[in-house]
Amino acid sequence: MSIKTRRPTGKAPWPMILLAGREKTGKSYSAAAFSASDLVDRTFYIEIGEGSADQYGALPGARYEIVEHDGSWKGILQAAQAAVDVPANGKPHAIVVDSMTELWGLLTDEQQAIADKRGKNTITMDQWNSAKKRWRKVIDTLRSHKGPVILTARFEEVTVMKDGKPTTDKQWKVRAEKDLPFEVDGTIELKEPRRPIVAGIRTVAFNVPADGIRPKDPEAFNLDTFFRQLNIDGSAERVYIPRKEDPDAHQPAPDAVRPDELPQEPALDDANTGWAGTDEEPPNA
């Protein structure tokens, strides 16, 4: 088999940014305020379980559009895909999802309801995988967007567990599916109102120290200024190749026992069918 290669462009595409903060620290405010930026054309605001999108429309210059949906996972996924599909004419469009904490809560609540119907108190491994599969579809859809994507999530201080027992140590964690901080291009933490910390960002424009970047004037910090500092090339597109399941991976070996010959859990419906098992742990929520 011949190898197919290409040289890296060296250009920075629009990133997917996570605003992770405690309650009332300005996550939704910052996301809504960015819609006034002349870096973007339209801003599509997908609100999940928050309820503040309408009032932030009063911010000076704010010009985002709330994407309507029915609150279901399918409706949210369709809203995200519809926003991605809107053609850009010159400047890119921005997408805001507020919040990813509520999305993960929705997906886990769905699986808990299934567990209750099964007569069990806890969600099984196949159900965690099913929730992650739905989560992945939303993430993959947003990653395919050619403009900036801004996600919000709750950030909370939790007790560190050791050998199944609580310790006196504390740590900060994003309240969502645990891989979210790895899936975004950058994370801005808001532990206090209007006191952002750039915890990490994929960029060659500047270095981020181990303890993050604290703006000299935190009150003046905004996403418009931050994006300009990243030296984003408007012609560069985010190159993301989603992983694909190998259909042959689900075919039993010639001498293997067929799945229908083994004891089975009550089947989930098609929308909740899980994927290949992993060592996934329960979520942070």
C-alpha positions in Angstrom: 0.0 0.0 0.0 1.4 3.4 -0.9 1.5 6.2 1.6 -0.5 9.4 1.1 0.9 12.5 2.8 0.6 16.3 2.8 2.6 19.1 4.4 1.1 21.0 7.3 -0.3 24.4 6.4 1.0 26.2 9.5 -2.3 28.2 9.6 -4.5 28.5 12.6 -8.2 27.7 12.0 -11.1 29.0 14.1 -11.0 27.1 17.4 -13.6 25.4 19.6 -13.4 27.1 23.0 -14.8 26.0 26.4 -15.9 28.5 28.9 -15.9 26.6 32.2 -17.0 28.5 35.2 -18.8 28.5 38.5 -22.3 29.8 38.8 -22.9 33.5 37.8 -19.3 34.1 36.7 -20.1 35.3 33.2 -20.0 32.2 30.9 -23.2 33.0 29.0 -22.6 36.7 29.1 -19.2 36.3 27.5 -20.5 34.0 24.8 -23.4 36.3 24.0 -21.2 39.4 24.0 -19.0 37.9 21.3 -21.8 38.1 18.8 -21.1 41.9 18.6 -17.6 41.1 17.1 -17.0 42.1 13.5 -14.8 39.0 13.2 -18.0 37.0 12.5 -21.2 37.3 10.5 -24.1 35.5 12.2 -24.0 33.9 15.6 -26.2 30.9 16.3 -27.0 30.4 20.0 -28.1 26.9 21.0 -29.4 27.1 24.6 -29.8 23.9 26.6 -31.5 24.3 30.1 -30.1 27.7 30.9 -32.8 30.3 30.3 -30.7 33.5 29.9 -30.3 33.7 26.1 -33.2 36.2 25.7 -32.1 38.7 28.3 -28.5 38.8 27.0 -29.9 40.1 23.7 -29.9 43.5 25.4 -26.1 43.7 25.6 -24.7 46.5 23.5 -24.1 45.3 19.9 -25.3 41.7 20.6 -26.8 40.3 17.4 -27.0 36.5 18.0 -29.9 34.4 16.9 -31.4 31.8 19.2 -31.7 28.4 17.5 -35.0 26.8 18.5 -35.3 23.1 19.3 -37.6 20.9 21.4 -35.1 20.1 24.2 -34.5 16.5 23.1 -31.1 15.1 22.1 -32.3 14.7 18.6 -33.6 18.2 18.5 -30.3 19.6 19.8 -28.3 17.6 17.3 -30.5 18.8 14.5 -30.1 22.4 15.7 -26.3 22.0 15.7 -26.3 20.5 12.2 -28.6 23.2 10.9 -26.2 25.9 12.3 -23.2 24.2 10.7 -24.9 23.9 7.4 -25.7 27.7 7.0 -23.4 28.8 4.2 -21.0 31.6 5.0 -20.5 34.6 2.7 -17.1 36.1 3.6 -16.9 36.2 7.4 -17.6 32.9 9.3 -20.6 32.2 11.5 -20.1 31.5 15.2 -22.0 28.8 17.1 -22.6 28.9 20.9 -23.8 26.0 22.9 -25.0 26.9 26.4 -24.5 24.5 28.2 -22.7 21.2 27.7 -23.3 20.4 31.3 -27.0 20.4 30.6 -26.5 18.3 27.5 -24.6 15.6 29.4 -27.2 15.7 32.2 -29.9 15.1 29.6 -28.1 12.1 28.2 -27.5 10.5 31.6 -31.1 11.2 32.7 -32.2 9.3 29.6 -30.2 6.3 30.6 -31.3 6.4 34.2 -34.9 6.3 33.0 -34.0 3.1 31.0 -32.3 1.6 34.1 -35.4 2.3 36.1 -37.6 0.5 33.6 -35.2 -2.4 33.8 -35.7 -2.5 37.5 -32.1 -1.5 38.3 -30.7 1.3 40.4 -27.6 2.0 38.4 -26.8 2.6 34.8 -25.0 -0.3 33.1 -21.8 -0.1 31.0 -23.7 -0.5 27.7 -25.8 2.5 28.7 -22.8 4.7 29.5 -21.5 3.8 26.1 -24.9 4.7 24.6 -24.8 8.1 26.2 -21.3 8.7 25.0 -22.2 7.8 21.5 -24.9 10.5 21.4 -22.5 13.0 23.0 -19.9 12.1 20.3 -22.4 12.9 17.5 -23.0 16.4 18.8 -19.2 17.0 19.3 -18.4 15.7 15.8 -21.1 17.9 14.3 -19.7 21.0 16.0 -16.1 20.1 15.1 -17.1 20.2 11.4 -18.0 23.9 11.7 -15.7 26.2 9.8 -16.0 29.1 12.2 -15.6 29.7 16.0 -17.5 27.4 18.4 -18.0 28.5 22.0 -19.2 26.0 24.6 -20.1 26.6 28.2 -20.0 24.2 31.1 -20.1 24.3 34.9 -16.8 24.3 36.8 -16.9 23.1 40.4 -14.5 22.2 43.2 -14.9 18.6 44.2 -13.4 16.3 46.9 -10.6 14.0 45.7 -11.3 10.4 46.3 -8.7 7.8 47.1 -9.4 4.0 47.3 -13.1 4.9 47.2 -12.9 7.2 50.2 -13.0 11.0 50.4 -9.8 12.9 51.3 -9.3 16.5 52.5 -7.9 17.5 49.0 -10.0 19.4 46.5 -9.7 19.7 42.7 -11.6 21.7 40.0 -13.5 19.7 37.5 -15.6 20.4 34.4 -19.1 19.1 35.0 -19.8 17.3 31.7 -18.6 14.2 29.9 -15.1 13.8 31.2 -13.3 14.1 27.8 -14.7 17.5 27.0 -11.5 19.4 28.1 -9.5 17.2 25.7 -11.9 17.7 22.8 -11.8 21.5 22.7 -9.0 23.6 21.4 -8.9 25.9 24.4 -10.3 26.3 27.9 -11.0 29.5 29.7 -11.8 29.1 33.4 -14.0 31.4 35.4 -13.6 30.5 39.1 -14.7 34.1 40.1 -17.0 36.6 38.4 -15.2 38.4 35.5 -11.9 36.8 36.5 -11.0 34.6 33.5 -7.9 32.4 33.4 -6.8 31.0 30.0 -6.0 27.5 31.3 -4.8 26.1 27.9 -5.0 26.8 24.2 -3.7 25.1 21.0 -1.7 27.9 19.5 1.8 28.9 18.4 1.0 32.6 18.8 2.1 32.6 22.5 3.0 30.2 25.3 0.6 29.4 28.2 2.4 28.9 31.6 1.5 26.0 33.8 -0.8 28.1 36.0 -2.5 29.7 33.0 -2.7 33.2 31.7 -4.4 35.9 33.9 -5.2 39.0 31.9 -3.8 42.2 33.3 -7.2 43.8 33.1 -9.6 41.0 33.6 -12.6 43.3 33.4 -11.6 44.2 29.9 -11.1 40.7 28.7 -13.4 39.4 26.0 -13.5 36.7 23.3 -13.1 39.2 20.5 -9.7 40.4 21.7 -8.7 36.8 22.6 -9.4 35.4 19.2 -7.5 38.3 17.5 -4.4 37.3 19.6 -4.5 33.8 18.1 -3.5 35.0 14.7 -6.3 33.1 13.1 -6.1 32.7 9.3 -9.6 33.1 7.9 -8.7 30.8 5.0 -7.7 27.9 7.2 -10.4 25.3 7.8 -10.4 23.0 10.8 -9.3 19.6 9.6 -11.0 17.0 11.6 -11.5 13.4 10.5 -14.0 11.6 12.8 -13.3 8.1 13.8 -15.3 5.4 11.9 -16.4 2.1 13.2 -15.2 -0.9 11.1 -18.4 -2.8 10.3 -16.3 -6.1 10.3 -15.4 -5.5 13.9 -19.0 -6.5 14.9 -18.9 -9.8 12.9 -18.3 -12.9 15.1 -15.4 -15.1 14.3 -16.4 -18.3 12.4 -16.3 -20.5 15.5 -17.5 -17.8 17.9 -20.7 -18.0 19.9 -23.4 -15.8 18.4 -24.6 -12.9 20.6 -28.2 -14.3 20.4 -27.0 -17.5 22.0 -25.9 -15.6 25.1 -28.0 -14.3 28.0 -29.1 -10.8 27.1 -30.0 -7.6 28.9 -33.4 -6.1 27.9 -32.7 -4.5 24.6 -32.6 -0.8 24.2 -34.4 0.8 21.3 -32.5 1.8 18.2 -31.8 5.3 19.3 -30.2 4.1 22.5 -28.1 1.2 21.1 -24.6 1.4 22.5 -21.3 1.0 20.8 -18.3 -1.2 21.5 -17.6 -1.6 25.2 -14.9 0.5 26.9 -13.6 1.0 30.5 -15.7 4.1 30.8 -16.4 5.4 34.3 -19.5 7.1 35.4 -19.6 10.8 34.4 -18.6 13.8 36.5 -22.3 14.9 36.7 
